[in-house]
Amino acid sequence: MGITFYYGSGSPFAWRVWLALEHKTLAYDLKLVSFSVGEQRSEGYANLNPRCKVPLLIDDGFVLYESAAIVEYLDDMYPHAGDGRLFPESPRARAVVRRLILEADHYLSPGLRPMMREVFHNAEAERDPAVIEQGRAVLREELGHLLSAFVGDCLLGPLTAADFTVYPMLALVERLDQRFGLLDLPAAIDPRLQAWMDRMRTLPVVARTWPPHWRTPA
């Protein structure tokens, strides 16, 4: 039966799974879930994922949702596939990777979500400046936490699931800044993190999984 991967274009949570699939060089059937028509809330999809979100992975009949769980499953199920492990063997190093993933999911993403909603869904005159400023504050704080963990070419030295988690979130922030110019991101991001962003952008797995609707002018 193989692997079927359901994703939404531009979703950083789905993107991390897509990156993991490409890193592992696994064969998969790619299914785009259309948010614009509410496909994620259709009966057929909801029967597979009652949370009605992306991503969703089906591997030989095994159904799994929640992006962090999917990435770790792929790493455990196919440990030697492609370019190797995304979680280190050392329990302590593995715990740090998990910590960065949890920090991104519990602090960075929810902290930025109100600002994203304000900017993407409201006309300029209707945006609440306080919500946008709060998003800027969260971004500055979380970038500081990332910088304190940064130890090499990637966030933790070798490429790990932490890079595949954080990069899509910051790439979405970067796109927001490029489209609306509200964050002054070049001034906010430390040169070491910017260099990491630039290196991530050049990875073949990132190029192959770049959100399709980002490939056309905004």
C-alpha positions, 0 to 999 in steps of 0.5 A: 500500500505504501505511504500517502501524505496529506498536506496543506500548502504553506502549513509549517506543520505539514512542511516538516513532515514533507521534509522528513519524507524527502530526507528519508528518500521514501516513496509516497503519494502526495495529496494536497488538502484544499483549505479554500474549499474546506476539504480538511473538514470533509467527512472522508478526511475527518474519518481519518483525522478527527482533528480536521487538520494537516498533516496526515500520514497513512503508511501501509494502512497505519493512520497517524496525525500530529506532525511531531509524532509523524516525524518521529515515527518516520525516523523510528520506522525507517532509521537508516533510510536516505540521509539517516536519523533525524533524532540522535541516538544519545538520550540527552541529545535526543531530549534536546531535539525534542525540547526544541520541537516542543518549544517551537510548537508550544511557544513560537507557533501559538505566539505568532498565530494571532499576528499571522491571522491579523495580517493575512485575514484583515485589511491594513486599516482593520489590523490591530497594532497591539496584536502585531506588536505582541507578535513582534515581541514573541518573535524577538523572545523566541529568536533569542531562545533559538540563538542560545541553543545554536551550536553549528551549521544547523541548530544543534550541530548536525541536521535534526528534526529540530531544523525541520520544525523551526525552519518552516515556521520562520520561513512563513514569518519571512514570507509575511515580512516580505509581503507586508513589511511589518516585522523588519526581520533583517534587523530582528534576526541575529546574523548566525540565525540568518546564515542558518536560514540561508543554508536551509533554503539551499538544501535540496529537500527544501527546494523540492518541498517549497510550498507550491503557492509560494512559487508564484508572485504574492 
